[in-house]
Amino acid sequence: MTKLVQTRRSFLTTLVSGASMLALTACGGGGNASGGSSAAAAGDGTDAKSDGVMTYAEYVAAEVDAPVMLECFVQAKQSWWEDKASIYAADADGAYFIYNAACDQATYDKLVEGAKISVKGYKAEWSGEVEVAEGAELALMDGSYIAEPVDVTDKLGTEGLIDFQNQKVAFTGLTIAASKDADGKEAPFIYNYDGSGAPGDDLYFNVSDGKATYAFTVESYLTGEDTDVYKLVSNDLKVGDTVDLEGFLYWYEGPNPHITSVTVK
């Protein structure tokens, strides 16, 4: 589904005693960087890197603004607009957020979950979110890998959570805590971080692990009104529900998970 251009809309702060806030060839023509068919059997994400391509550890160690060359696998497409695509990607060792890479729509449509891509650009950081900067070159390759979510429930509220930035993660056995809407009333979720939005905007909701409360987001560019998770949170979620969740560990001035699945227990 075509979406409007992604904007930097998430606004999160950490509350000291309240809610801790948990962001080759140019893409075009459906090309294939390795010259073979774009269809491939699923792998384990440990494919050998081509010459000059970074490992995840080398990417992490690179300085901000340094050139980067990656080979990784699409895990979710966040947005496309005016030949720019924002993508969550991963390999067996870690994960990447690729912001507004150059990509025509014909190729964007082929970036299915698991598709292997090459990415050439620059490393960037924005309010704590480490990413491949806008304008990166992207191409399809042979290969396929879909990462399993990593349960990071026990990392909530710890410094170690950042080690999983941009990965597909899971949180289990959390309880929905009340949010305050624009009128100061308790609600299971709010539109936008301050309750100022309307249907179609990001959804924010609070969860508790019994020790602290955290704010999670259903990011509307990633999972919009027509998705199951958006419908469940906006229509059926109740304060006090026990939930398991999955999503991508985006970062904005601290952890800001973009939730893609909610299961009410």
C-alpha positions in Angstrom: 0.0 0.0 0.0 1.4 3.4 -1.0 1.9 5.7 1.9 2.7 9.4 2.3 6.2 10.3 3.0 7.4 9.3 6.4 7.9 12.3 8.7 9.8 12.5 12.0 6.6 12.6 14.1 7.4 10.6 17.2 7.8 12.8 20.3 8.8 11.0 23.4 10.2 12.0 26.8 11.3 9.9 29.8 9.3 10.4 33.0 11.4 9.9 36.0 8.7 8.2 38.1 6.1 7.5 35.4 6.2 6.2 31.9 9.7 5.5 30.5 9.6 6.0 26.7 10.3 3.1 24.9 13.3 5.6 15.8 25.9 -1.1 -5.8 23.2 0.1 -8.2 20.4 2.5 -7.5 17.0 0.9 -6.9 15.1 0.8 -10.1 13.7 -1.4 -12.8 13.4 -4.4 -10.5 17.1 -5.2 -11.0 19.0 -8.0 -9.2 22.4 -7.2 -7.8 23.7 -10.8 -8.1 22.3 -11.3 -11.5 20.0 -14.3 -10.7 16.3 -14.8 -9.9 14.8 -12.7 -7.2 13.0 -15.8 -5.8 15.1 -17.8 -3.3 14.7 -20.4 -0.6 14.6 -19.0 2.9 17.9 -18.9 4.6 19.2 -18.3 8.1 20.6 -14.8 7.5 24.2 -15.8 7.7 24.9 -15.5 3.9 28.5 -14.6 3.2 29.1 -10.9 2.5 30.3 -9.7 -0.8 33.7 -7.9 -1.1 33.6 -4.5 0.7 30.3 -5.2 2.5 30.2 -4.6 6.2 29.3 -7.1 8.9 26.8 -5.9 11.5 29.7 -5.4 14.0 31.6 -3.2 11.5 28.4 -1.2 10.9 28.0 -0.6 14.6 31.6 0.4 15.0 31.5 2.8 12.1 31.4 6.5 12.9 28.3 8.6 12.2 28.5 10.1 8.6 30.9 7.2 7.5 30.1 5.5 4.2 28.4 2.1 4.7 27.8 -0.9 2.4 25.3 -3.5 3.6 23.7 -6.7 2.5 20.6 -7.5 4.6 17.0 -8.7 4.4 13.8 -6.7 4.4 11.7 -7.3 7.6 9.1 -4.6 7.1 8.4 -1.7 4.8 7.5 1.5 6.6 6.7 4.0 3.9 7.2 4.9 0.2 6.8 8.3 -1.4 8.3 10.1 -4.4 10.8 7.3 -5.0 12.0 7.1 -1.4 11.5 4.0 0.8 12.0 3.5 4.5 12.7 -0.1 5.5 13.4 -2.2 8.6 16.0 -4.8 7.6 18.1 -7.4 9.4 20.6 -10.2 9.1 21.5 -13.0 11.6 23.6 -10.6 13.6 21.6 -7.5 14.0 19.2 -5.0 12.4 19.1 -1.8 10.4 16.7 1.1 9.7 17.1 2.4 6.2 15.5 5.9 5.9 14.2 7.2 2.6 16.5 5.2 0.3 16.2 5.9 -3.4 13.7 3.4 -4.7 11.1 3.5 -7.5 7.7 2.0 -6.8 8.1 -1.0 -9.1 11.1 -2.2 -7.0 9.4 -1.2 -3.7 6.6 -3.5 -4.6 9.1 -6.4 -4.8 10.6 -5.7 -1.4 8.6 -8.4 0.3 9.3 -9.6 3.8 12.6 -11.6 3.7 13.9 -10.2 0.4 17.6 -9.7 0.3 18.9 -6.2 -0.6 22.2 -4.3 -0.9 22.4 -0.9 0.5 25.1 1.8 -0.1 24.9 5.0 1.8 26.0 6.8 4.9 25.5 6.1 8.6 23.4 8.6 10.5 22.0 9.2 13.9 18.8 11.1 14.7 17.7 11.6 18.4 19.3 8.3 19.3 18.1 6.3 16.3 21.0 4.9 14.3 20.1 4.5 10.7 21.2 4.5 7.1 20.8 8.2 6.0 18.3 9.5 3.4 19.4 8.9 -0.2 21.0 5.5 0.1 21.2 3.3 -3.1 19.3 0.1 -2.8 19.1 -3.0 -5.0 17.5 -6.5 -4.9 19.7 -9.6 -4.5 19.1 -13.4 -4.4 18.3 -14.7 -0.9 15.7 -14.7 1.7 15.6 -14.5 5.5 12.9 -13.6 8.1 14.2 -13.0 11.6 12.4 -14.4 14.6 11.4 -11.8 17.3 13.8 -11.6 20.3 12.0 -11.5 23.6 13.4 -8.4 25.4 10.8 -8.1 28.2 13.5 -8.5 30.8 15.5 -5.7 29.2 12.8 -3.1 29.7 14.2 -0.2 31.8 17.8 -1.3 31.4 20.7 0.1 29.4 21.1 -3.2 27.6 17.9 -2.6 25.6 19.7 -0.4 23.1 21.7 -3.4 21.9 18.5 -4.6 20.2 17.8 -1.3 18.4 15.8 -1.8 15.2 15.5 -5.5 15.7 12.2 -7.4 15.6 11.4 -7.9 19.3 8.8 -9.3 21.6 7.4 -8.3 25.0 5.4 -10.8 26.9 3.0 -10.7 29.9 2.6 -6.9 30.1 -0.5 -5.1 31.4 -2.2 -2.2 29.6 -2.0 0.9 31.8 -4.1 4.0 31.5 -3.1 6.9 29.3 -4.5 10.4 29.5 -6.4 11.7 26.5 -6.5 15.4 25.4 -9.2 16.1 28.0 -7.3 14.5 30.8 -9.5 11.4 30.9 -8.1 7.9 31.3 -8.1 5.8 28.1 -6.4 2.6 26.9 -4.7 4.5 24.1 -4.4 8.0 22.6 -4.0 9.4 19.1 -0.5 11.0 18.9 1.8 11.3 21.9 -0.4 14.1 23.5 -3.9 12.9 22.5 -4.2 15.6 19.9 -4.7 13.3 16.9 -7.6 11.5 15.2 -8.2 8.1 13.6 -5.4 7.4 11.1 -2.7 9.0 13.3 -0.2 7.1 15.4 -1.5 5.3 18.5 0.2 5.6 21.8 -0.5 3.2 24.7 1.1 2.5 28.1 2.1 -0.9 29.4 3.4 -2.0 32.8 5.6 -4.9 33.8 4.7 -4.5 37.4 7.8 -2.4 38.2 7.5 0.6 35.7 5.2 1.9 33.0 6.4 2.3 29.4 4.8 4.0 26.3 4.6 2.0 23.0 3.5 3.2 19.6 1.5 1.8 16.7 3.2 3.8 13.9 0.6 4.6 11.3 3.0 4.6 8.3 4.1 1.1 9.3 0.8 -0.4 10.4 -2.1 1.9 9.4 -5.8 1.9 10.0 -6.4 -1.2 7.8 -4.1 -3.5 9.8 -5.2 -5.9 12.6 -2.9 -4.3 15.2 -4.3 -0.8 14.5 -7.9 -2.0 14.7 -7.3 -4.0 17.9 -5.6 -1.2 19.8 -8.0 1.5 18.6 -11.2 -0.6 19.1 -10.7 -3.4 21.5 -7.9 -2.7 23.9 -8.8 -2.2 27.6 -7.0 -0.9 30.6 -6.0 -4.0 32.6 -5.6 -6.3 29.6 -2.6 -8.7 29.8 -0.9 -8.6 26.4 2.0 -10.1 24.4 3.4 -7.8 21.8 5.8 -7.8 18.8 7.3 -5.0 16.9 10.5 -3.2 15.9 12.7 -1.4 18.5 12.9 2.1 17.0 14.5 4.8 19.1 13.7 8.4 19.8 15.3 10.0 22.8 15.1 6.5 24.2 13.3 3.3 23.2 10.2 3.8 21.1 8.9 0.3 20.0 6.8 0.4 16.9 4.3 -2.4 17.7 3.1 -4.6 14.8 1.2 -7.3 16.8 -0.8 -7.3 20.0 -2.2 -10.5 21.5 -4.6 -10.1 24.4 -4.3 -13.0 26.8 
